[in-house]
Amino acid sequence: MSDLKGKTLFITGASRGIGLAIGLRAARDGANVVIAAKSAEPHPKLPGTIYTAAEEIEAAGGTALPLIVDVRSEESVVDAVNKTVETFGGIDICVNNASAISLTNTVNTDMKRYDLMHQVNTRGTFLVSKTCIPHLAKSDNPHILNLSPPLDVKAKWFAPNVAYTIAKFGMSLCVLGMAEELKAQGIAVNALWPRTTIATSAIKYIVGGDAMMEASRSPEIMADAAWMIFNKPSREFTGNFLIDDTFLVENGVTDLDQYRMDPTKDLFPDFFVPDDSVPPQSLKAVKN
């Protein structure tokens, strides 16, 4: 399998969590990683800024470009993409990782939060992809990857949090449409989603606290899966809605327990995983 040496990745929301993990995995190959995020100053709860992320990328062997980017702003995104091309000469991979979440029902979702989720998730994904496409078209193996779920349109995924689900599925609809639209240009567009919760700040502070963090997998499972996607031939591997562990096992990974945060805990299933998607390895605890 090849690697990502010299490739340029434009990753939104890469100051922490899954976005940073994807950047670090690419950095180990010697990739150029653009950390496109809003976190310029330390947050009282959330770890990391674009600058601390850049230090980690450089330490891992990559070349980092930290950029303050608001994916809701066309001017901000265009400026960041232009700066990326000026610095590295092009873009090979676009990762739409930035996301906003509010697990609230219809009555309890204020419209400011509704607007934020749609501006960041669906609109931000569309805007970043649109802006990167002319540069991706010049790459020899261009990929767009959205961190979004399979299009399993069942009421149970919508009923608890209609606004959030619509916003996340909007990212997946971008995959569905753009994958077909961009085939002629050889640009792959795929979606990647975790089977279990991933140990990120969103899980700790919004969804389930420390107990759910212990029942999660590490962000590295998503990073390893993304790395494998980026090394697939873009003209052949596109339009896929992938679940992390299934994809890894299909591509030769035999040990998924390495990603567990706590082997003594059963893993907690994530939202939006289709009922007919069978885990390739048990989600039960592996140690007493």
C-alpha positions in Angstrom: 0.0 0.0 0.0 1.2 3.5 -0.8 1.4 6.4 1.6 0.6 10.1 1.8 4.1 11.6 1.6 4.0 15.0 0.0 0.2 15.0 -0.2 -1.8 18.1 1.0 -4.8 17.5 3.2 -7.3 20.3 4.0 -9.1 19.2 7.2 -11.8 21.2 8.8 -12.2 21.0 12.6 -8.7 19.6 12.9 -7.6 21.2 16.1 -8.7 18.2 18.2 -10.5 14.9 18.1 -11.1 12.9 14.9 -9.9 15.7 12.6 -6.6 16.0 14.4 -6.2 12.2 14.5 -6.6 12.0 10.7 -4.0 14.8 10.3 -1.5 13.0 12.6 -1.9 9.7 10.7 -1.1 11.5 7.4 1.7 13.4 9.1 3.5 10.2 9.9 3.9 9.7 6.1 5.3 13.2 5.7 2.1 14.9 4.5 1.2 18.5 4.5 -1.8 19.1 6.8 -3.9 22.2 6.9 -5.6 22.7 10.2 -8.7 24.7 9.3 -10.6 25.4 12.5 -11.8 28.3 14.7 -9.9 27.3 17.8 -7.2 30.0 18.0 -7.4 30.5 21.7 -7.5 27.8 24.5 -11.0 26.8 25.6 -11.7 26.2 29.3 -13.0 22.7 28.6 -12.0 21.7 25.0 -8.4 20.7 24.5 -6.2 22.1 21.8 -6.0 25.0 19.3 -4.9 25.2 15.7 -1.4 26.0 17.0 -1.0 23.1 19.4 -2.4 20.8 16.7 0.2 22.2 14.3 3.0 21.4 16.8 1.7 17.8 17.0 1.6 17.5 13.2 5.1 18.8 12.9 6.3 16.4 15.7 4.7 13.5 13.9 6.7 14.2 10.7 4.3 16.4 8.7 4.3 20.0 7.6 1.5 22.0 9.3 -0.4 25.1 8.2 -2.7 26.3 11.0 -5.5 28.6 9.6 -8.3 30.3 11.5 -11.3 29.2 9.4 -15.1 29.6 9.9 -16.7 27.2 7.5 -19.9 29.3 7.6 -18.1 32.2 5.9 -17.4 31.9 2.2 -14.7 34.6 2.4 -12.9 32.7 5.2 -13.0 29.4 3.3 -11.8 30.9 0.0 -9.0 32.7 1.8 -7.9 29.5 3.5 -8.0 27.4 0.3 -6.0 30.1 -1.5 -3.4 30.2 1.3 -3.1 26.4 1.1 -2.5 26.4 -2.6 0.0 29.3 -2.3 1.9 27.4 0.5 1.8 23.8 -0.8 1.0 24.2 -4.5 -2.3 22.4 -4.5 -4.8 20.2 -2.5 -5.0 16.4 -2.8 -7.5 15.6 0.0 -10.4 17.5 1.5 -11.8 16.3 4.8 -15.1 17.7 6.0 -14.9 17.0 9.7 -16.2 20.2 11.3 -19.6 19.6 12.8 -22.1 21.2 15.3 -24.4 19.1 17.5 -27.4 19.6 19.6 -29.3 16.4 20.7 -32.6 18.2 21.3 -36.1 17.5 20.2 -38.0 19.9 18.0 -39.6 22.1 20.7 -36.3 22.4 22.6 -34.1 23.3 19.6 -33.8 27.0 19.4 -33.4 28.4 15.9 -30.0 29.9 16.6 -28.7 26.4 17.3 -30.7 25.0 14.3 -29.0 27.5 12.0 -25.6 26.8 13.5 -25.9 23.0 12.8 -27.0 23.5 9.2 -24.5 26.3 8.5 -21.6 24.2 9.8 -22.6 20.7 8.9 -24.4 20.8 5.5 -23.6 24.2 4.2 -20.0 24.2 5.5 -19.4 20.8 3.9 -20.9 22.0 0.6 -18.9 25.3 0.7 -15.5 23.7 1.6 -16.0 21.0 -1.1 -17.0 23.5 -3.7 -14.0 25.6 -3.0 -11.5 22.7 -3.0 -12.8 21.0 -6.2 -10.9 23.1 -8.8 -7.7 22.3 -7.0 -8.5 18.6 -6.3 -9.1 18.2 -10.0 -5.4 18.8 -10.6 -4.3 16.0 -8.2 -3.4 12.6 -9.3 -5.5 10.9 -6.6 -8.0 13.4 -5.2 -10.4 12.5 -2.4 -13.2 14.3 -0.5 -14.1 12.6 2.7 -17.2 13.6 4.8 -17.5 12.4 8.4 -21.1 11.6 8.0 -23.5 8.6 8.3 -24.9 6.1 5.9 -28.2 7.3 4.4 -30.4 5.0 6.5 -33.6 7.1 6.5 -35.5 5.6 9.3 -37.8 7.5 11.7 -35.9 6.4 14.8 -32.8 8.4 13.7 -34.8 11.5 13.2 -37.4 11.5 16.0 -35.1 12.2 19.0 -33.2 15.1 17.4 -34.7 16.1 14.0 -32.6 19.2 13.5 -29.2 17.5 14.1 -30.1 14.5 12.0 -31.1 16.6 9.1 -27.9 18.5 9.3 -25.7 15.4 9.4 -27.7 13.6 6.6 -27.2 16.8 4.6 -23.4 16.0 4.6 -24.2 12.5 3.4 -26.4 13.8 0.6 -23.4 15.8 -0.5 -21.5 12.5 -0.8 -24.4 10.9 -2.8 -24.6 13.8 -5.3 -21.0 14.9 -5.6 -19.6 11.4 -6.0 -21.7 11.0 -9.2 -21.1 14.6 -10.3 -17.3 14.4 -9.9 -16.7 10.9 -11.4 -15.7 12.4 -14.7 -13.0 14.5 -13.0 -11.7 11.4 -11.1 -12.5 13.0 -7.7 -13.6 10.4 -5.1 -16.2 11.4 -2.6 -16.9 9.1 0.3 -18.4 9.1 3.8 -16.9 7.5 6.9 -18.8 6.9 10.2 -18.0 5.1 13.4 -19.8 2.1 14.6 -19.2 3.1 18.2 -18.9 6.4 20.0 -15.5 7.9 19.6 -13.6 9.4 22.6 -13.9 13.1 21.7 -14.8 16.2 23.5 -18.3 16.1 22.0 -18.9 12.7 23.6 -17.5 13.8 27.0 -19.2 17.2 27.3 -22.3 16.9 25.2 -23.4 13.3 24.9 -22.4 11.1 27.8 -19.5 12.1 30.1 -16.6 10.0 31.4 -18.6 6.8 31.4 -19.3 7.0 27.7 -15.7 8.0 27.0 -14.6 4.7 28.6 -17.1 2.8 26.5 -15.8 4.4 23.3 -13.0 3.7 20.8 -10.2 6.1 20.2 -10.1 8.6 17.3 -7.3 6.6 15.8 -9.8 4.0 14.4 -11.3 6.7 12.3 -7.8 8.0 11.3 -6.6 4.6 10.2 -9.8 4.0 8.2 -9.4 7.5 6.6 -5.8 6.8 5.7 -6.8 3.6 3.9 -9.5 5.5 2.0 -7.1 8.1 0.8 -4.8 5.4 -0.6 -7.6 3.9 -2.7 -7.6 4.9 -6.4 -10.0 7.8 -6.6 -11.4 6.9 -10.0 -12.5 3.5 -8.7 -13.4 4.0 -5.0 -16.1 6.6 -4.7 -19.7 7.0 -3.5 -19.2 4.7 -0.5 -20.8 5.0 2.9 -18.3 3.3 5.1 -18.5 2.1 8.8 -15.0 2.3 10.3 -14.5 -1.2 11.8 -16.1 -3.1 8.9 -13.9 -1.2 6.4 -10.8 -1.8 8.4 -11.4 -5.5 8.7 -12.2 -5.8 5.0 -8.8 -4.2 4.4 -6.8 -6.5 6.5 -6.9 -5.2 10.1 -7.4 -8.1 12.5 -7.2 -6.4 15.9 -9.9 -3.9 16.6 -9.4 -4.1 20.4 -6.4 -1.8 20.1 -8.8 1.1 19.7 -10.8 0.5 22.9 -10.4 3.2 25.5 -11.2 0.6 28.3 -11.2 -3.1 27.4 -13.3 -3.8 30.5 -16.3 -1.9 29.2 -18.8 -2.9 26.5 -18.5 -0.5 23.5 -21.4 2.0 23.1 -23.0 2.0 19.6 -23.1 5.3 17.8 -26.1 6.9 16.2 -27.1 6.2 12.6 -25.5 2.8 12.1 -28.0 0.7 10.0 -29.6 -2.3 11.7 -28.3 -4.7 9.1 -24.7 -3.6 9.6 -23.2 -6.5 11.6 -20.0 -5.7 13.7 -17.0 -7.6 12.4 -15.8 -8.2 16.0 -17.7 -8.3 19.3 -18.5 -5.0 21.0 -18.6 -6.7 24.4 -15.9 -6.2 27.0 -12.7 -8.2 26.4 -11.3 -8.1 30.0 -12.8 -8.5 33.5 
